[in-house]
C-alpha cells in the first residue's frame, strides 16, 4: 500500500482529487486555468446531449474553472 501511494504521488495528478477538471482537461488551480472552483454553466444541455449514450464512462460535462 505504501508503494502504491508513493507511485501515485510521483506519477499521478494529486490536485485532481481535490479540484475539478475543466473542459480542456486542465485541473482547476493549475497553470492554464483561472481559478480553483469549477462550475457547470450548461448542465441541462449536457444532460440532454448524453441521453443517447449507454456507457456512463463516455458522458461529457463541460466545466469552467472560476
HTML snippet that shows the backbone in 3Dmol.js (N, CA, C, O; Angstrom):
<script src="https://3Dmol.org/build/3Dmol-min.js"></script>
<div id="view" style="width:600px;height:400px;position:relative"></div>
<script>
const pdb = `
ATOM      1  N   UNK A   1       0.824  -1.177   0.000  1.00  0.00           N
ATOM      2  CA  UNK A   1       0.000   0.000   0.000  1.00  0.00           C
ATOM      3  C   UNK A   1       0.880   1.257   0.000  1.00  0.00           C
ATOM      4  O   UNK A   1       0.541   2.252  -0.641  1.00  0.00           O
ATOM      5  N   UNK A   2       1.985   1.211   0.703  1.00  0.00           N
ATOM      6  CA  UNK A   2       2.906   2.354   0.721  1.00  0.00           C
ATOM      7  C   UNK A   2       3.505   2.567  -0.663  1.00  0.00           C
ATOM      8  O   UNK A   2       3.644   3.708  -1.102  1.00  0.00           O
ATOM      9  N   UNK A   3       3.859   1.493  -1.354  1.00  0.00           N
ATOM     10  CA  UNK A   3       4.422   1.599  -2.696  1.00  0.00           C
ATOM     11  C   UNK A   3       3.398   2.192  -3.664  1.00  0.00           C
ATOM     12  O   UNK A   3       3.730   3.062  -4.469  1.00  0.00           O
ATOM     13  N   UNK A   4       2.169   1.727  -3.585  1.00  0.00           N
ATOM     14  CA  UNK A   4       1.113   2.260  -4.462  1.00  0.00           C
ATOM     15  C   UNK A   4       0.888   3.741  -4.186  1.00  0.00           C
ATOM     16  O   UNK A   4       0.733   4.524  -5.123  1.00  0.00           O
ATOM     17  N   UNK A   5       0.866   4.135  -2.922  1.00  0.00           N
ATOM     18  CA  UNK A   5       0.710   5.547  -2.574  1.00  0.00           C
ATOM     19  C   UNK A   5       1.870   6.388  -3.082  1.00  0.00           C
ATOM     20  O   UNK A   5       1.661   7.488  -3.594  1.00  0.00           O
ATOM     21  N   UNK A   6       3.101   5.876  -2.945  1.00  0.00           N
ATOM     22  CA  UNK A   6       4.277   6.611  -3.418  1.00  0.00           C
ATOM     23  C   UNK A   6       4.260   6.769  -4.929  1.00  0.00           C
ATOM     24  O   UNK A   6       4.589   7.837  -5.444  1.00  0.00           O
ATOM     25  N   UNK A   7       3.880   5.716  -5.644  1.00  0.00           N
ATOM     26  CA  UNK A   7       3.795   5.808  -7.108  1.00  0.00           C
ATOM     27  C   UNK A   7       2.692   6.766  -7.539  1.00  0.00           C
ATOM     28  O   UNK A   7       2.846   7.495  -8.519  1.00  0.00           O
ATOM     29  N   UNK A   8       1.581   6.765  -6.809  1.00  0.00           N
ATOM     30  CA  UNK A   8       0.503   7.699  -7.120  1.00  0.00           C
ATOM     31  C   UNK A   8       0.917   9.144  -6.925  1.00  0.00           C
ATOM     32  O   UNK A   8       0.553  10.011  -7.720  1.00  0.00           O
ATOM     33  N   UNK A   9       1.671   9.405  -5.878  1.00  0.00           N
ATOM     34  CA  UNK A   9       2.151  10.773  -5.632  1.00  0.00           C
ATOM     35  C   UNK A   9       3.173  11.183  -6.681  1.00  0.00           C
ATOM     36  O   UNK A   9       3.168  12.325  -7.139  1.00  0.00           O
ATOM     37  N   UNK A  10       4.056  10.253  -7.067  1.00  0.00           N
ATOM     38  CA  UNK A  10       5.112  10.582  -8.014  1.00  0.00           C
ATOM     39  C   UNK A  10       4.581  10.771  -9.435  1.00  0.00           C
ATOM     40  O   UNK A  10       4.984  11.713 -10.119  1.00  0.00           O
ATOM     41  N   UNK A  11       3.687   9.895  -9.890  1.00  0.00           N
ATOM     42  CA  UNK A  11       3.250   9.915 -11.279  1.00  0.00           C
ATOM     43  C   UNK A  11       1.829  10.421 -11.489  1.00  0.00           C
ATOM     44  O   UNK A  11       1.432  10.673 -12.626  1.00  0.00           O
ATOM     45  N   UNK A  12       1.067  10.574 -10.434  1.00  0.00           N
ATOM     46  CA  UNK A  12      -0.338  10.961 -10.571  1.00  0.00           C
ATOM     47  C   UNK A  12      -0.547  12.461 -10.519  1.00  0.00           C
ATOM     48  O   UNK A  12       0.395  13.236 -10.356  1.00  0.00           O
ATOM     49  N   UNK A  13      -1.791  12.847 -10.658  1.00  0.00           N
ATOM     50  CA  UNK A  13      -2.188  14.253 -10.542  1.00  0.00           C
ATOM     51  C   UNK A  13      -2.942  14.407  -9.224  1.00  0.00           C
ATOM     52  O   UNK A  13      -4.155  14.206  -9.173  1.00  0.00           O
ATOM     53  N   UNK A  14      -2.235  14.758  -8.173  1.00  0.00           N
ATOM     54  CA  UNK A  14      -2.800  14.842  -6.835  1.00  0.00           C
ATOM     55  C   UNK A  14      -3.898  15.899  -6.761  1.00  0.00           C
ATOM     56  O   UNK A  14      -4.914  15.680  -6.101  1.00  0.00           O
ATOM     57  N   UNK A  15      -3.717  17.027  -7.419  1.00  0.00           N
ATOM     58  CA  UNK A  15      -4.711  18.100  -7.360  1.00  0.00           C
ATOM     59  C   UNK A  15      -6.042  17.693  -7.980  1.00  0.00           C
ATOM     60  O   UNK A  15      -7.072  18.286  -7.659  1.00  0.00           O
ATOM     61  N   UNK A  16      -6.043  16.691  -8.865  1.00  0.00           N
ATOM     62  CA  UNK A  16      -7.310  16.268  -9.470  1.00  0.00           C
ATOM     63  C   UNK A  16      -8.208  15.556  -8.463  1.00  0.00           C
ATOM     64  O   UNK A  16      -9.395  15.369  -8.730  1.00  0.00           O
ATOM     65  N   UNK A  17      -7.671  15.157  -7.318  1.00  0.00           N
ATOM     66  CA  UNK A  17      -8.502  14.583  -6.262  1.00  0.00           C
ATOM     67  C   UNK A  17      -9.258  15.656  -5.496  1.00  0.00           C
ATOM     68  O   UNK A  17     -10.319  15.390  -4.930  1.00  0.00           O
ATOM     69  N   UNK A  18      -8.714  16.872  -5.477  1.00  0.00           N
ATOM     70  CA  UNK A  18      -9.286  17.967  -4.694  1.00  0.00           C
ATOM     71  C   UNK A  18     -10.069  18.934  -5.576  1.00  0.00           C
ATOM     72  O   UNK A  18     -11.174  19.345  -5.221  1.00  0.00           O
ATOM     73  N   UNK A  19      -9.500  19.298  -6.723  1.00  0.00           N
ATOM     74  CA  UNK A  19     -10.099  20.302  -7.605  1.00  0.00           C
ATOM     75  C   UNK A  19     -10.709  19.645  -8.831  1.00  0.00           C
ATOM     76  O   UNK A  19     -10.325  18.534  -9.196  1.00  0.00           O
ATOM     77  N   UNK A  20     -11.655  20.318  -9.466  1.00  0.00           N
ATOM     78  CA  UNK A  20     -12.304  19.803 -10.666  1.00  0.00           C
ATOM     79  C   UNK A  20     -11.432  19.944 -11.894  1.00  0.00           C
ATOM     80  O   UNK A  20     -10.361  20.549 -11.844  1.00  0.00           O
ATOM     81  N   UNK A  21     -11.900  19.377 -13.006  1.00  0.00           N
ATOM     82  CA  UNK A  21     -11.206  19.455 -14.287  1.00  0.00           C
ATOM     83  C   UNK A  21     -12.101  20.192 -15.266  1.00  0.00           C
ATOM     84  O   UNK A  21     -13.288  19.884 -15.376  1.00  0.00           O
ATOM     85  N   UNK A  22     -11.538  21.171 -15.983  1.00  0.00           N
ATOM     86  CA  UNK A  22     -12.348  21.960 -16.906  1.00  0.00           C
ATOM     87  C   UNK A  22     -12.510  21.243 -18.239  1.00  0.00           C
ATOM     88  O   UNK A  22     -12.052  20.112 -18.401  1.00  0.00           O
ATOM     89  N   UNK A  23     -13.167  21.907 -19.199  1.00  0.00           N
ATOM     90  CA  UNK A  23     -13.481  21.296 -20.491  1.00  0.00           C
ATOM     91  C   UNK A  23     -12.243  20.948 -21.301  1.00  0.00           C
ATOM     92  O   UNK A  23     -12.313  20.071 -22.163  1.00  0.00           O
ATOM     93  N   UNK A  24     -11.105  21.606 -21.056  1.00  0.00           N
ATOM     94  CA  UNK A  24      -9.881  21.349 -21.806  1.00  0.00           C
ATOM     95  C   UNK A  24      -9.007  20.288 -21.142  1.00  0.00           C
ATOM     96  O   UNK A  24      -7.959  19.936 -21.684  1.00  0.00           O
ATOM     97  N   UNK A  25      -9.411  19.774 -19.992  1.00  0.00           N
ATOM     98  CA  UNK A  25      -8.646  18.748 -19.304  1.00  0.00           C
ATOM     99  C   UNK A  25      -7.681  19.271 -18.264  1.00  0.00           C
ATOM    100  O   UNK A  25      -6.950  18.488 -17.657  1.00  0.00           O
ATOM    101  N   UNK A  26      -7.659  20.594 -18.040  1.00  0.00           N
ATOM    102  CA  UNK A  26      -6.783  21.174 -17.028  1.00  0.00           C
ATOM    103  C   UNK A  26      -7.432  21.057 -15.652  1.00  0.00           C
ATOM    104  O   UNK A  26      -8.646  21.213 -15.520  1.00  0.00           O
ATOM    105  N   UNK A  27      -6.631  20.783 -14.639  1.00  0.00           N
ATOM    106  CA  UNK A  27      -7.126  20.742 -13.269  1.00  0.00           C
ATOM    107  C   UNK A  27      -7.241  22.174 -12.772  1.00  0.00           C
ATOM    108  O   UNK A  27      -6.284  22.940 -12.882  1.00  0.00           O
ATOM    109  N   UNK A  28      -8.390  22.550 -12.228  1.00  0.00           N
ATOM    110  CA  UNK A  28      -8.589  23.908 -11.718  1.00  0.00           C
ATOM    111  C   UNK A  28      -7.557  24.207 -10.639  1.00  0.00           C
ATOM    112  O   UNK A  28      -7.305  23.385  -9.758  1.00  0.00           O
ATOM    113  N   UNK A  29      -6.969  25.388 -10.718  1.00  0.00           N
ATOM    114  CA  UNK A  29      -5.936  25.777  -9.772  1.00  0.00           C
ATOM    115  C   UNK A  29      -4.537  25.544 -10.305  1.00  0.00           C
ATOM    116  O   UNK A  29      -3.564  25.989  -9.696  1.00  0.00           O
ATOM    117  N   UNK A  30      -4.414  24.847 -11.448  1.00  0.00           N
ATOM    118  CA  UNK A  30      -3.098  24.624 -12.040  1.00  0.00           C
ATOM    119  C   UNK A  30      -2.853  25.678 -13.112  1.00  0.00           C
ATOM    120  O   UNK A  30      -3.703  26.536 -13.351  1.00  0.00           O
ATOM    121  N   UNK A  31      -1.707  25.613 -13.747  1.00  0.00           N
ATOM    122  CA  UNK A  31      -1.405  26.588 -14.794  1.00  0.00           C
ATOM    123  C   UNK A  31      -2.361  26.399 -15.967  1.00  0.00           C
ATOM    124  O   UNK A  31      -2.704  25.270 -16.316  1.00  0.00           O
ATOM    125  N   UNK A  32      -2.781  27.479 -16.562  1.00  0.00           N
ATOM    126  CA  UNK A  32      -3.698  27.432 -17.692  1.00  0.00           C
ATOM    127  C   UNK A  32      -5.155  27.596 -17.310  1.00  0.00           C
ATOM    128  O   UNK A  32      -6.022  27.585 -18.184  1.00  0.00           O
ATOM    129  N   UNK A  33      -5.449  27.749 -16.018  1.00  0.00           N
ATOM    130  CA  UNK A  33      -6.829  27.934 -15.581  1.00  0.00           C
ATOM    131  C   UNK A  33      -6.956  29.236 -14.808  1.00  0.00           C
ATOM    132  O   UNK A  33      -5.960  29.806 -14.363  1.00  0.00           O
ATOM    133  N   UNK A  34      -8.184  29.698 -14.652  1.00  0.00           N
ATOM    134  CA  UNK A  34      -8.420  30.982 -13.991  1.00  0.00           C
ATOM    135  C   UNK A  34      -8.594  30.879 -12.490  1.00  0.00           C
ATOM    136  O   UNK A  34      -8.206  31.801 -11.772  1.00  0.00           O
ATOM    137  N   UNK A  35      -9.165  29.793 -11.988  1.00  0.00           N
ATOM    138  CA  UNK A  35      -9.460  29.716 -10.566  1.00  0.00           C
ATOM    139  C   UNK A  35      -9.443  28.298 -10.039  1.00  0.00           C
ATOM    140  O   UNK A  35      -9.120  27.353 -10.759  1.00  0.00           O
ATOM    141  N   UNK A  36      -9.795  28.164  -8.777  1.00  0.00           N
ATOM    142  CA  UNK A  36      -9.759  26.869  -8.112  1.00  0.00           C
ATOM    143  C   UNK A  36     -11.090  26.129  -8.135  1.00  0.00           C
ATOM    144  O   UNK A  36     -11.123  24.923  -7.894  1.00  0.00           O
ATOM    145  N   UNK A  37     -12.182  26.823  -8.417  1.00  0.00           N
ATOM    146  CA  UNK A  37     -13.511  26.222  -8.329  1.00  0.00           C
ATOM    147  C   UNK A  37     -14.060  25.953  -9.712  1.00  0.00           C
ATOM    148  O   UNK A  37     -13.815  26.724 -10.640  1.00  0.00           O
ATOM    149  N   UNK A  38     -14.802  24.865  -9.860  1.00  0.00           N
ATOM    150  CA  UNK A  38     -15.371  24.520 -11.154  1.00  0.00           C
ATOM    151  C   UNK A  38     -16.877  24.770 -11.136  1.00  0.00           C
ATOM    152  O   UNK A  38     -17.551  24.498 -10.142  1.00  0.00           O
ATOM    153  N   UNK A  39     -17.387  25.284 -12.233  1.00  0.00           N
ATOM    154  CA  UNK A  39     -18.823  25.465 -12.402  1.00  0.00           C
ATOM    155  C   UNK A  39     -19.235  24.772 -13.696  1.00  0.00           C
ATOM    156  O   UNK A  39     -18.431  24.621 -14.616  1.00  0.00           O
ATOM    157  N   UNK A  40     -20.477  24.360 -13.754  1.00  0.00           N
ATOM    158  CA  UNK A  40     -21.034  23.715 -14.939  1.00  0.00           C
ATOM    159  C   UNK A  40     -22.170  24.594 -15.463  1.00  0.00           C
ATOM    160  O   UNK A  40     -23.327  24.383 -15.101  1.00  0.00           O
ATOM    161  N   UNK A  41     -21.854  25.578 -16.313  1.00  0.00           N
ATOM    162  CA  UNK A  41     -22.873  26.548 -16.731  1.00  0.00           C
ATOM    163  C   UNK A  41     -23.936  25.990 -17.668  1.00  0.00           C
ATOM    164  O   UNK A  41     -25.020  26.566 -17.755  1.00  0.00           O
ATOM    165  N   UNK A  42     -23.675  24.909 -18.363  1.00  0.00           N
ATOM    166  CA  UNK A  42     -24.657  24.361 -19.304  1.00  0.00           C
ATOM    167  C   UNK A  42     -25.021  22.930 -18.941  1.00  0.00           C
ATOM    168  O   UNK A  42     -25.043  22.055 -19.807  1.00  0.00           O
ATOM    169  N   UNK A  43     -25.302  22.690 -17.691  1.00  0.00           N
ATOM    170  CA  UNK A  43     -25.570  21.340 -17.195  1.00  0.00           C
ATOM    171  C   UNK A  43     -26.796  20.721 -17.858  1.00  0.00           C
ATOM    172  O   UNK A  43     -26.787  19.526 -18.153  1.00  0.00           O
ATOM    173  N   UNK A  44     -27.850  21.497 -18.100  1.00  0.00           N
ATOM    174  CA  UNK A  44     -29.056  20.948 -18.745  1.00  0.00           C
ATOM    175  C   UNK A  44     -28.767  20.484 -20.169  1.00  0.00           C
ATOM    176  O   UNK A  44     -29.214  19.411 -20.575  1.00  0.00           O
ATOM    177  N   UNK A  45     -28.021  21.287 -20.930  1.00  0.00           N
ATOM    178  CA  UNK A  45     -27.687  20.907 -22.294  1.00  0.00           C
ATOM    179  C   UNK A  45     -26.796  19.672 -22.324  1.00  0.00           C
ATOM    180  O   UNK A  45     -26.933  18.829 -23.210  1.00  0.00           O
ATOM    181  N   UNK A  46     -25.875  19.559 -21.352  1.00  0.00           N
ATOM    182  CA  UNK A  46     -25.007  18.389 -21.292  1.00  0.00           C
ATOM    183  C   UNK A  46     -25.798  17.129 -20.971  1.00  0.00           C
ATOM    184  O   UNK A  46     -25.522  16.078 -21.549  1.00  0.00           O
ATOM    185  N   UNK A  47     -26.776  17.200 -20.063  1.00  0.00           N
ATOM    186  CA  UNK A  47     -27.604  16.035 -19.755  1.00  0.00           C
ATOM    187  C   UNK A  47     -28.389  15.594 -20.983  1.00  0.00           C
ATOM    188  O   UNK A  47     -28.486  14.397 -21.255  1.00  0.00           O
ATOM    189  N   UNK A  48     -28.943  16.531 -21.717  1.00  0.00           N
ATOM    190  CA  UNK A  48     -29.721  16.193 -22.915  1.00  0.00           C
ATOM    191  C   UNK A  48     -28.813  15.571 -23.974  1.00  0.00           C
ATOM    192  O   UNK A  48     -29.215  14.622 -24.647  1.00  0.00           O
ATOM    193  N   UNK A  49     -27.595  16.092 -24.130  1.00  0.00           N
ATOM    194  CA  UNK A  49     -26.661  15.543 -25.113  1.00  0.00           C
ATOM    195  C   UNK A  49     -26.210  14.136 -24.748  1.00  0.00           C
ATOM    196  O   UNK A  49     -25.868  13.354 -25.636  1.00  0.00           O
ATOM    197  N   UNK A  50     -26.200  13.794 -23.456  1.00  0.00           N
ATOM    198  CA  UNK A  50     -25.751  12.479 -23.010  1.00  0.00           C
ATOM    199  C   UNK A  50     -26.860  11.439 -22.930  1.00  0.00           C
ATOM    200  O   UNK A  50     -26.597  10.307 -22.524  1.00  0.00           O
ATOM    201  N   UNK A  51     -28.085  11.782 -23.301  1.00  0.00           N
ATOM    202  CA  UNK A  51     -29.202  10.845 -23.168  1.00  0.00           C
ATOM    203  C   UNK A  51     -29.023   9.578 -23.998  1.00  0.00           C
ATOM    204  O   UNK A  51     -29.407   8.501 -23.542  1.00  0.00           O
ATOM    205  N   UNK A  52     -28.464   9.665 -25.180  1.00  0.00           N
ATOM    206  CA  UNK A  52     -28.340   8.502 -26.045  1.00  0.00           C
ATOM    207  C   UNK A  52     -27.121   7.642 -25.768  1.00  0.00           C
ATOM    208  O   UNK A  52     -26.953   6.608 -26.414  1.00  0.00           O
ATOM    209  N   UNK A  53     -26.278   8.023 -24.845  1.00  0.00           N
ATOM    210  CA  UNK A  53     -25.046   7.281 -24.565  1.00  0.00           C
ATOM    211  C   UNK A  53     -25.333   6.212 -23.515  1.00  0.00           C
ATOM    212  O   UNK A  53     -25.832   6.514 -22.431  1.00  0.00           O
ATOM    213  N   UNK A  54     -25.015   4.956 -23.846  1.00  0.00           N
ATOM    214  CA  UNK A  54     -25.296   3.861 -22.913  1.00  0.00           C
ATOM    215  C   UNK A  54     -24.126   3.583 -21.969  1.00  0.00           C
ATOM    216  O   UNK A  54     -24.328   2.993 -20.908  1.00  0.00           O
ATOM    217  N   UNK A  55     -22.910   3.994 -22.329  1.00  0.00           N
ATOM    218  CA  UNK A  55     -21.733   3.760 -21.493  1.00  0.00           C
ATOM    219  C   UNK A  55     -21.485   4.994 -20.628  1.00  0.00           C
ATOM    220  O   UNK A  55     -21.133   6.045 -21.164  1.00  0.00           O
ATOM    221  N   UNK A  56     -21.658   4.900 -19.297  1.00  0.00           N
ATOM    222  CA  UNK A  56     -21.517   6.082 -18.451  1.00  0.00           C
ATOM    223  C   UNK A  56     -20.113   6.663 -18.420  1.00  0.00           C
ATOM    224  O   UNK A  56     -19.942   7.815 -18.020  1.00  0.00           O
ATOM    225  N   UNK A  57     -19.100   5.901 -18.829  1.00  0.00           N
ATOM    226  CA  UNK A  57     -17.739   6.460 -18.846  1.00  0.00           C
ATOM    227  C   UNK A  57     -17.525   7.412 -20.007  1.00  0.00           C
ATOM    228  O   UNK A  57     -16.509   8.105 -20.054  1.00  0.00           O
ATOM    229  N   UNK A  58     -18.460   7.461 -20.945  1.00  0.00           N
ATOM    230  CA  UNK A  58     -18.349   8.343 -22.105  1.00  0.00           C
ATOM    231  C   UNK A  58     -19.124   9.650 -21.935  1.00  0.00           C
ATOM    232  O   UNK A  58     -19.141  10.476 -22.848  1.00  0.00           O
ATOM    233  N   UNK A  59     -19.767   9.851 -20.776  1.00  0.00           N
ATOM    234  CA  UNK A  59     -20.500  11.088 -20.538  1.00  0.00           C
ATOM    235  C   UNK A  59     -19.541  12.270 -20.536  1.00  0.00           C
ATOM    236  O   UNK A  59     -18.409  12.156 -20.067  1.00  0.00           O
ATOM    237  N   UNK A  60     -19.990  13.393 -21.057  1.00  0.00           N
ATOM    238  CA  UNK A  60     -19.179  14.616 -21.098  1.00  0.00           C
ATOM    239  C   UNK A  60     -19.941  15.744 -20.411  1.00  0.00           C
ATOM    240  O   UNK A  60     -21.099  16.007 -20.736  1.00  0.00           O
ATOM    241  N   UNK A  61     -19.297  16.399 -19.476  1.00  0.00           N
ATOM    242  CA  UNK A  61     -19.820  17.594 -18.824  1.00  0.00           C
ATOM    243  C   UNK A  61     -18.736  18.657 -18.927  1.00  0.00           C
ATOM    244  O   UNK A  61     -17.605  18.443 -18.491  1.00  0.00           O
ATOM    245  N   UNK A  62     -19.077  19.785 -19.497  1.00  0.00           N
ATOM    246  CA  UNK A  62     -18.079  20.826 -19.760  1.00  0.00           C
ATOM    247  C   UNK A  62     -18.084  21.856 -18.642  1.00  0.00           C
ATOM    248  O   UNK A  62     -18.982  22.693 -18.557  1.00  0.00           O
ATOM    249  N   UNK A  63     -17.082  21.786 -17.795  1.00  0.00           N
ATOM    250  CA  UNK A  63     -16.944  22.719 -16.688  1.00  0.00           C
ATOM    251  C   UNK A  63     -15.988  23.849 -17.007  1.00  0.00           C
ATOM    252  O   UNK A  63     -15.168  23.750 -17.920  1.00  0.00           O
ATOM    253  N   UNK A  64     -16.101  24.911 -16.254  1.00  0.00           N
ATOM    254  CA  UNK A  64     -15.238  26.085 -16.386  1.00  0.00           C
ATOM    255  C   UNK A  64     -14.673  26.405 -15.022  1.00  0.00           C
ATOM    256  O   UNK A  64     -15.413  26.459 -14.040  1.00  0.00           O
ATOM    257  N   UNK A  65     -13.362  26.620 -14.945  1.00  0.00           N
ATOM    258  CA  UNK A  65     -12.744  26.987 -13.667  1.00  0.00           C
ATOM    259  C   UNK A  65     -13.016  28.440 -13.372  1.00  0.00           C
ATOM    260  O   UNK A  65     -12.861  29.304 -14.236  1.00  0.00           O
ATOM    261  N   UNK A  66     -13.429  28.709 -12.131  1.00  0.00           N
ATOM    262  CA  UNK A  66     -13.714  30.076 -11.704  1.00  0.00           C
ATOM    263  C   UNK A  66     -12.927  30.389 -10.465  1.00  0.00           C
ATOM    264  O   UNK A  66     -13.022  31.497  -9.936  1.00  0.00           O
TER     265      UNK A  66
END
`;
const viewer = $3Dmol.createViewer("view");
viewer.addModel(pdb, "pdb");
viewer.setStyle({}, {cartoon: {color: "spectrum"}});
viewer.zoomTo();
viewer.render();
</script>
